[in-house]
Protein backbone atom coordinates (compact mmCIF):
# COMPACT_ATOMS: atom_id res chain seq x y z
CA UNK A 1 0.00 0.00 0.00
CA UNK A 2 1.16 3.54 -0.77
CA UNK A 3 1.79 5.78 2.26
CA UNK A 4 3.00 9.39 2.17
CA UNK A 5 5.39 10.30 4.98
CA UNK A 6 5.89 14.02 5.59
CA UNK A 7 8.35 15.70 7.94
CA UNK A 8 7.49 19.28 8.91
CA UNK A 9 9.97 21.59 10.60
CA UNK A 10 10.92 25.27 10.54
CA UNK A 11 13.27 25.05 7.57
CA UNK A 12 11.37 22.86 5.14
CA UNK A 13 8.70 20.28 4.45
CA UNK A 14 10.09 16.95 3.22
CA UNK A 15 7.90 14.22 1.79
CA UNK A 16 8.54 10.61 0.80
CA UNK A 17 6.13 8.01 -0.58
CA UNK A 18 6.77 4.47 0.65
CA UNK A 19 5.33 1.04 -0.25
CA UNK A 20 4.35 -0.99 2.81
CA UNK A 21 2.64 -4.28 3.46
CA UNK A 22 -0.94 -4.39 4.71
CA UNK A 23 -1.08 -4.01 8.49
CA UNK A 24 1.96 -1.70 8.67
CA UNK A 25 2.17 0.79 11.52
CA UNK A 26 3.24 4.42 11.78
CA UNK A 27 6.63 3.28 13.12
CA UNK A 28 7.11 1.07 10.04
CA UNK A 29 6.34 3.97 7.69
CA UNK A 30 8.77 6.30 9.46
CA UNK A 31 11.51 3.68 9.35
CA UNK A 32 10.84 2.96 5.64
CA UNK A 33 11.16 6.69 4.90
CA UNK A 34 14.62 6.68 6.49
CA UNK A 35 13.74 8.92 9.42
CA UNK A 36 13.43 8.41 13.16
CA UNK A 37 10.77 9.81 15.43
CA UNK A 38 13.10 10.91 18.24
CA UNK A 39 11.90 13.03 21.13
CA UNK A 40 11.35 16.15 19.07
CA UNK A 41 8.61 15.05 16.66
CA UNK A 42 5.02 13.92 17.23
CA UNK A 43 3.44 11.41 14.81
CA UNK A 44 0.10 12.22 13.18
CA UNK A 45 -2.09 10.71 10.45
CA UNK A 46 -3.98 13.31 8.44
CA UNK A 47 -3.15 15.89 11.13
CA UNK A 48 -4.61 13.80 13.98
CA UNK A 49 -2.09 12.72 16.61
CA UNK A 50 -1.60 8.97 16.86
CA UNK A 51 0.69 6.51 18.60
CA UNK A 52 3.52 4.69 16.82
CA UNK A 53 1.57 1.41 16.81
CA UNK A 54 -1.39 2.89 14.86
CA UNK A 55 -2.23 0.61 11.90
CA UNK A 56 -2.23 2.44 8.57
CA UNK A 57 -4.65 2.13 5.67
CA UNK A 58 -4.09 2.61 1.93
CA UNK A 59 -3.50 6.26 1.05
CA UNK A 60 -2.83 7.50 4.59
CA UNK A 61 -0.51 10.45 5.14
CA UNK A 62 1.85 10.13 8.11
CA UNK A 63 3.18 13.44 9.40
CA UNK A 64 6.07 14.10 11.74
CA UNK A 65 5.16 17.36 13.43
CA UNK A 66 7.61 19.59 15.28
CA UNK A 67 6.43 20.90 18.66
CA UNK A 68 4.75 24.30 18.80
CA UNK A 69 7.09 27.18 19.59
CA UNK A 70 4.31 29.56 20.66
CA UNK A 71 0.76 29.12 21.88
CA UNK A 72 -1.66 29.49 18.91
CA UNK A 73 -3.86 31.98 20.78
CA UNK A 74 -0.85 34.15 21.60
CA UNK A 75 0.34 34.02 17.98
CA UNK A 76 -3.10 35.10 16.72
CA UNK A 77 -3.27 37.96 19.23
CA UNK A 78 0.18 39.19 18.21
CA UNK A 79 -0.74 39.06 14.49
CA UNK A 80 -3.93 41.04 15.10
CA UNK A 81 -2.10 43.65 17.19
CA UNK A 82 0.50 44.07 14.47
CA UNK A 83 -2.15 44.34 11.76
CA UNK A 84 -4.20 46.89 13.74
CA UNK A 85 -1.19 49.09 14.47
CA UNK A 86 -0.12 49.34 10.82
CA UNK A 87 -3.50 50.26 9.26
CA UNK A 88 -4.90 53.63 10.41
CA UNK A 89 -8.20 53.00 8.59
CA UNK A 90 -9.13 50.16 10.91
CA UNK A 91 -9.66 52.46 13.88
CA UNK A 92 -12.78 54.59 14.08
CA UNK A 93 -13.03 58.32 14.64
CA UNK A 94 -10.68 59.68 17.31
CA UNK A 95 -8.80 56.38 17.41
CA UNK A 96 -11.57 54.33 18.97
CA UNK A 97 -11.95 50.67 18.16
CA UNK A 98 -15.45 51.14 16.67
CA UNK A 99 -15.70 51.62 12.92
CA UNK A 100 -18.05 54.02 11.20
CA UNK A 101 -18.71 51.85 8.14
N, C-alpha and C positions, 0 to 999 in steps of 0.2 A: 504494500500500500504506500502511496505517496504522502509524505508528511513534510510540511514546510517548517523549518526551524529558524527563528529570527532572534538575533541578539541586539538589544537596544541599549546604548549607553550615550554619554554626552557627545562623543566625537562622531559617531556614525551608527548607521543601522546596517547590520550584516545579515544576509539571508542565505540559507542553504536548503535545497530540497533533497531528502533522503528517501530511499526505498527500504521499508521495514516489513517484517513478517506480521501476519495478523496476530493480535494479542500483545503487541509491543507497548512498552510503557514510555512515559516522558523521559525517564533516565536513559532508556535505550536510544531514543531519538537524539538526545543531547550528545551522547557518546558517539553515535554514528556521524554526527555533524563535526566531530573533532573538537568539541568544547567541553568544559567542565562547569558544573553549577557553582561550586565554591560557596563561600559565605556571603558574597556580595550580591548575587543575583537571586531573584525569586521566579520560580517557574509558573507559567500561565498557559492556558489553552483558550484561544480566542478571547484574550484579555480577562479571563476569569482565573484567579489563583487556584492552583492544584498542587497535590503532593507528587513526589517523584514516581510513585507507584501507580499513578493514574493510567488506565488503559486507553490507548488512542484508537480513533476510528479513521477510516479513509478520508483524506482531505483535511484533517485537522491542522491547525497552525499552532506550533509550540513557540512560546515567546520567553526569552530570558530577560526579565525586567530589572533594571538597576533600581536601587532604593530611591525614594523621594528625597530631594535635597531641601525642599521647603514645603510647608503645609499648603495644600491647594487653596484654602480659603485666604491665607495670607498673601499668596501670589496674586490671586484675583483682586484683593483689596489694593495691593500695591500698583497693579496695572491700571485700575480705575482711578486711583489718585494721580497717577502720572498723566493719564489721558485728560482728566479734568483740569489739571494745572496748565496744560499746554494749549487748550482751546478756550479762548475768552468768550466765544458765542454760547458755550454750554451754560454758563451762569446767567441768571436772570438780571433784571434791573438792580442796580446798586450792589451787584455781587452776590445776591442771594442765590440759594440753590433752586429756587422755583423759576421755571421758564415761562415766558409770555406767549409762546406759540404752541 
